[in-house]
Amino acid sequence: MQSIPSLKDLRQFGLNCILFAFSTQVWSQQLCPGSYNPATWNKCLGSYDFASGNQYLGEFRDGQ
């Protein structure tokens, strides 16, 4: 026989669903447009290849 979830359990589940949905919106970021441009790459995800052959892959803020 299965037990019926209590109201407290249902509230906790609903709160967790709301927090999860909110967190995915907060953490999602856009890809940086086109080739690297410090003037336009802000609050986006992209990659930059250095002359040494190293590559940076991650978040850019204010062109850095």
C-alpha positions, 0 to 999 in steps of 0.5 A: 500500500502506498502512502499519500504525500502530505501537504508539506511534501507537495509544497516542498516539491512545488517550491523545488520545481519553481526554484529549478525553473528560475535557476535555469533562466538565471544561468543561461547565457547567450553565445557571443556573436561572430568573431572575437570583438572586445567591443561587442563581447559582453555577458556571453559565452565564446572561445578565443584562440591565442597565437600560442595555440592555447584556447580560452573557452568560457564567459566574456565580460566587457571584452575580457 
